[in-house]
Amino acid sequence: MNEIYNMTQCSLWIAFVLYLLFETSAVYEYTRFLPNFLTKRKEYEKFAMISYGEFMRTSYDSFAMRMLTCPICIGVWLSAACAVFVQQPILIPSIYLCSQLVYRGFKAVTNWLERFDNE
């Protein structure tokens, strides 16, 4: 029973973090606290057509930046970290799959609700 609880809690937290990272402007907003040479905010503001993550991936073309801007990659690493944290590494695949389902489901529901707001 404890495994199901840990898997559920980890999956929900990971889905929440993925949604904040990839579906909101939270990362862009919080970069205001960092110097411009790290965040390239001024350059990004010229490219309002793409997301901040896409801009950073093209500006800093490196393995680390590609991994940080990939929801699948971040999901795998967060799943591994959560499973190790709760001392049940056997749950890594289950946590990952559940978190992706919750994240994509929540994303689909919010997109569906936004269509009604725009009508």
C-alpha positions as CSV (number, residue, x, y, z in Angstrom):
1,M,0.0,0.0,0.0
2,N,2.9,2.3,0.8
3,E,4.3,1.8,-2.8
4,I,1.0,2.9,-4.3
5,Y,0.9,6.0,-2.1
6,N,4.5,6.9,-3.0
7,M,4.0,6.3,-6.7
8,T,0.8,8.5,-6.7
9,Q,2.4,11.3,-4.7
10,C,5.6,11.3,-6.8
11,S,3.6,11.2,-10.1
12,L,1.4,14.1,-9.1
13,W,4.4,16.3,-8.1
14,I,6.3,15.5,-11.2
15,A,3.2,16.3,-13.4
16,F,2.8,19.6,-11.5
17,V,6.5,20.5,-12.1
18,L,6.3,19.6,-15.8
19,Y,3.1,21.7,-16.2
20,L,4.8,24.7,-14.5
21,L,7.9,24.3,-16.6
22,F,6.4,23.7,-20.0
23,E,2.9,25.2,-20.0
24,T,3.3,28.4,-18.0
25,S,5.6,31.4,-18.2
26,A,6.9,30.7,-14.6
27,V,10.5,30.0,-15.7
28,Y,10.6,33.2,-17.8
29,E,9.1,35.3,-15.0
30,Y,11.5,34.0,-12.4
31,T,14.6,34.7,-14.6
32,R,14.1,38.3,-13.7
33,F,16.0,37.6,-10.5
34,L,19.1,36.4,-12.5
35,P,21.5,38.6,-14.5
36,N,20.8,39.0,-18.2
37,F,24.1,37.3,-19.3
38,L,22.7,34.1,-17.8
39,T,19.2,34.3,-19.1
40,K,19.4,36.2,-22.3
41,R,16.0,37.9,-21.5
42,K,16.7,40.9,-23.7
43,E,17.4,38.7,-26.8
44,Y,14.4,36.6,-26.0
45,E,12.0,39.5,-25.9
46,K,12.7,40.1,-29.6
47,F,11.5,36.5,-30.4
48,A,8.0,36.5,-28.9
49,M,6.8,33.9,-31.4
50,I,8.6,31.0,-29.6
51,S,8.6,29.8,-26.0
52,Y,11.4,30.7,-23.7
53,G,12.5,27.1,-23.5
54,E,12.8,26.8,-27.3
55,F,14.8,30.0,-27.4
56,M,17.2,28.8,-24.7
57,R,17.6,25.5,-26.4
58,T,18.6,27.2,-29.6
59,S,20.8,29.9,-27.9
60,Y,22.6,27.5,-25.7
61,D,22.8,24.4,-27.9
62,S,24.2,21.9,-25.4
63,F,23.3,18.5,-24.0
64,A,22.3,20.0,-20.7
65,M,20.0,22.6,-22.2
66,R,18.4,20.1,-24.5
67,M,17.7,17.9,-21.5
68,L,16.3,20.7,-19.4
69,T,13.9,21.7,-22.2
70,C,12.6,18.2,-22.9
71,P,9.5,17.1,-20.9
72,I,10.4,13.5,-21.4
73,C,14.0,13.8,-20.2
74,I,13.0,15.9,-17.2
75,G,10.2,13.4,-16.4
76,V,12.7,10.5,-16.4
77,W,15.2,12.3,-14.2
78,L,12.5,13.5,-11.8
79,S,11.0,10.0,-11.6
80,A,14.4,8.5,-10.8
81,A,15.0,11.2,-8.1
82,C,11.6,10.7,-6.5
83,A,11.9,6.9,-6.5
84,V,15.4,7.0,-4.9
85,F,14.1,9.6,-2.4
86,V,11.3,7.3,-1.3
87,Q,13.8,4.4,-1.4
88,Q,11.9,2.4,-4.0
89,P,13.9,2.6,-7.2
90,I,11.8,-0.3,-8.6
91,L,9.0,2.3,-9.1
92,I,10.9,4.5,-11.6
93,P,9.0,3.3,-14.7
94,S,5.7,3.4,-12.9
95,I,6.2,6.9,-11.6
96,Y,7.4,8.1,-15.0
97,L,4.4,6.6,-16.9
98,C,1.9,7.9,-14.4
99,S,3.4,11.3,-14.3
100,Q,3.4,11.6,-18.1
101,L,-0.2,10.5,-18.2
102,V,-1.3,13.0,-15.6
103,Y,0.7,15.8,-17.2
104,R,-0.6,15.1,-20.7
105,G,-4.2,14.6,-19.3
106,F,-4.1,17.9,-17.4
107,K,-2.6,19.6,-20.5
108,A,-5.5,18.2,-22.7
109,V,-8.1,19.3,-20.2
110,T,-6.7,22.9,-19.9
111,N,-6.6,23.2,-23.7
112,W,-10.1,21.9,-23.9
113,L,-11.3,24.4,-21.3
114,E,-9.4,27.3,-23.1
115,R,-11.5,26.6,-26.2
116,F,-14.7,27.4,-24.3
117,D,-13.1,30.6,-22.9
118,N,-12.3,31.8,-26.4
119,E,-15.8,31.3,-27.7
